[in-house]
Amino acid sequence: MLVAVLALAAVATMGLASCGSDSDSSGKEGGTLNGTYASFPDYLDPALSYTQEGWTAMQNVYIPLLTYAHANGAAGGEVIPGLAKSLPQISDDRKTYTLNLRPGLKYSDGRPVKASDFTYAVERLFKVNSGGSPFYTGIVGAEKFAETKNGGIPGIEADDKTGEIVIHLTKPRGTFTNELGLMFVAPIPQDTPDTNQSTNPPPATGPYAIVKSDPGKGWSYERNPYWEKANSKAMPDLPSGHMDKIAITIVRNPSTQVNNVEQGKTDWMQTVPPPDRYPEVKSKYEGTQFRVEPTISIYYFWMNTNKPPFDDPEVRQAVNYAVDPAALERIYVGTLKGTQQILPVGMPGYKKFELYPHDLAKAKAMIKAAAPKDMDVTVWGDNESENEAAIVYYNDVLEQLGFNTTLKVIGADNYFTVIGNQSTPELDTGWSNWFQDYPHPNDFFQPMLSGESILPTNNGNFAEIDVPAFNEEITRLGEEEFGPEQEAAYATLDREYMEEAPWAPYGNRTVSTFVSDAIDFDKVIFNPTFGQDLTSFQFK
Amino acid sequence: MSSERHGPWSLAYRRLRRNRLALASLALFVLIVAFVLAAPLWADHVAHTGPNATHTTEKIVVDGETREVVDVEGKPIGPVWFGAGGEFFLGADSGLGRDEMVRLMYGGRTSLMIGLSSALITTLLATALGLLAGYFGGRTDSIISRTLDLIWSFPVVLLGIALGTALAVGGLKIGPLEVEGNSLWIPILIIAVVMTPYMARPIRGEVLALRQKEFVEAAVAQGAGSLRIMFAELLPNLWSTVIVFFTLNIANNMLLESALSYLGAGVQPPNSSWGKMVSTGVELIYTAPILAFAPGLMILLTVLSLNVFGDGLRSALDPKSKLRLEAHTGTVEPAGTAV
């Protein structure tokens, strides 16, 4: 028997659902949205981009079979049909997903969208060694294809005549519906080269097409001519957008970006105002042009549970008592909300608790009682402004606890490569963060805390925690469809991990939306996964 | 007074004493050195905190009023001068709430130490290489000159950033020489190496000219060996150039250190240097301009004092230069005072 999937975030009812732009006809239609980024996104290629900046830029260009609701807050975590007619039908053994392409879909160059374009998109993902490819290695034959890069992926059956797509998984994967909603696997024409296409992005299926891309300077969009003619009729539940054109310029100085928005020279800045200007912008424009936007993220200090002195849980717990999230909120100049748990606010399964209220004296006493033999620790961090300040703070906290620290701050570009390589010496403790890939709590346990995530290179489990009972629970929950029972189990897992204290979590990051006076501010949508929704911008 | 009664060093000293601007610059530099050497005294007895101690959530009493070192929006307290008994004299440095004055003093020690140490290494390396290349010529000159050209062909700051970034992680290990990635010796060695060609090439040129002089030919005729000619005959004639270069190297190397630290490839946190402090301060340039202004001013004064003093030293040691300099002002030094 086949069953329809209930999207994960359907359990959440918070947030301002604002699906579809045609629901509110007030405001101007047309015009050019001028926006600024501080730097060019990692890629303007749907298979390769793995940053919110890139996903903001391409959310309304490349539509996957499934997509996420165009809504603020938790409502934006709801998976809805994209190019597919409906949510997938899943077999009883939860290993076969069946979807059907909507009829009449076209790319922005006029060619029809075919079912086999999905197969091509998945294969291309492996050919270009995308960071998103691990989400899809559970498809039958995908792992072999990842190695050989030829022969096709037998686990995907696509029928161009009927538009049916059947995906076979090697084992159940409770997160797969969410993963089908990521633009990594958005169908693209099969003649798209299997190299980075950031300078010549493939044709679009969404309301906007990228017509010019100049890395380092900016990129621009125009309306997809086949959206109005074909795709919007096939996907009436997706928004068409208000602007005729969108031009994004790279302005490296965020303070200049603030000035430009204030003076109406640009309509929107994607970047968060710099620490120097943040309080001023917030106090002057909050509610009218400025809004703090929560992200589903966690910032934390990891401690290597395999090596002294952090192999002792009491030492790790002491560090948790010593780290003060309130101090880190100040260090991040209001762009961080303190926390002491793994699951972030807004993630299903989040249930607030505070196991380690800040108490430096208690922390010192615990260290004294634990009396670790090795007090020499190397502390790792990256050199991005606030993160560097955070690791300097953490280094000072460890010194106050009596550790002899060596601080290593390295470039943000290769930080995770260095600390993810187990041959790097002295990986004792350090800084890290994680932003959700999709709104499923498994995304915060499997990649960073399960034993199987401990890898020689590209390691994501920096604490190297490997507790068999926790591993089994992560695997079990990851295979099940998400529901209230799983949500409660993830909340319990969150607490159990924090009792082991492999991390000292300290905050959930916030970003912001800042627009000029000309923009209808209340209509601007911030999706927790994709950031600002470009279809929601409208001139007053 | 007739110049014939005095040796060249005595003459140079007398000329230097007459240059009040150079002496004032020297005095300023000495004051700056004294200021940074007093860092531990200020930290222990006035500020009661170290350069890297954070005070993010702490409060202090300023003129009877309790104030937060860093407010809830992350803005650090500004200069309170002696309102808190000298604590946070120049305010706090950032959301970390470190004492800016203490960091300024300790940062100066770092900047000066890097400037002096790297200038010393640069001077030693450049003098040795310049002597070898200029004296032996031929293949030795070709190898040394092409190597220097290779370093010279890279933009200094870019080369410094590349080396600084690469060495910050794994440190440096050449045979028995092992330096940790976060050691101050990393920026010192990088700066020393990348600045060497700028001094070695002129030294080589001067040695090439000196080698043709009669006193060198006389030494050769007397059977003097190469080492003796280089160190006993040529080097004494290079001293004035070397000394002037050394003072200017300190200033140039400090500037390079500031640039590298500003760009994140120099001094590593939590240590401070003036360049690093400017980098941190620039992020708060609108709300707390003193955080960038204070270390920036210290860099300016130090470099200016060294450059003006170096120029005075050159005038004193090199009368041709003095002649040219004073010709512009209408005063011409009598001939026959060449050192």
Boltz contact constraints between the chains, C-beta under 6 A:
constraints:
  - contact:
      token1: [A, 275]
      token2: [B, 283]
      max_distance: 6.0
  - contact:
      token1: [A, 276]
      token2: [B, 284]
      max_distance: 6.0
  - contact:
      token1: [A, 276]
      token2: [B, 286]
      max_distance: 6.0
  - contact:
      token1: [A, 276]
      token2: [B, 287]
      max_distance: 6.0
  - contact:
      token1: [A, 279]
      token2: [B, 73]
      max_distance: 6.0
  - contact:
      token1: [A, 326]
      token2: [B, 57]
      max_distance: 6.0
  - contact:
      token1: [A, 327]
      token2: [B, 56]
      max_distance: 6.0
  - contact:
      token1: [A, 327]
      token2: [B, 57]
      max_distance: 6.0
  - contact:
      token1: [A, 330]
      token2: [B, 56]
      max_distance: 6.0
  - contact:
      token1: [A, 330]
      token2: [B, 70]
      max_distance: 6.0
  - contact:
      token1: [A, 330]
      token2: [B, 74]
      max_distance: 6.0
  - contact:
      token1: [A, 330]
      token2: [B, 95]
      max_distance: 6.0
  - contact:
      token1: [A, 331]
      token2: [B, 95]
      max_distance: 6.0
  - contact:
      token1: [A, 333]
      token2: [B, 74]
      max_distance: 6.0
  - contact:
      token1: [A, 334]
      token2: [B, 73]
      max_distance: 6.0
  - contact:
      token1: [A, 334]
      token2: [B, 74]
      max_distance: 6.0
  - contact:
      token1: [A, 383]
      token2: [B, 264]
      max_distance: 6.0
  - contact:
      token1: [A, 389]
      token2: [B, 95]
      max_distance: 6.0
  - contact:
      token1: [A, 389]
      token2: [B, 96]
      max_distance: 6.0
  - contact:
      token1: [A, 392]
      token2: [B, 269]
      max_distance: 6.0
  - contact:
      token1: [A, 392]
      token2: [B, 270]
      max_distance: 6.0
  - contact:
      token1: [A, 393]
      token2: [B, 54]
      max_distance: 6.0
  - contact:
      token1: [A, 393]
      token2: [B, 96]
      max_distance: 6.0
  - contact:
      token1: [A, 396]
      token2: [B, 54]
      max_distance: 6.0
  - contact:
      token1: [A, 407]
      token2: [B, 270]
      max_distance: 6.0
  - contact:
      token1: [A, 409]
      token2: [B, 268]
      max_distance: 6.0
  - contact:
      token1: [A, 409]
      token2: [B, 269]
      max_distance: 6.0
  - contact:
      token1: [A, 410]
      token2: [B, 168]
      max_distance: 6.0
  - contact:
      token1: [A, 410]
      token2: [B, 169]
      max_distance: 6.0
  - contact:
      token1: [A, 411]
      token2: [B, 165]
      max_distance: 6.0
  - contact:
      token1: [A, 418]
      token2: [B, 169]
      max_distance: 6.0
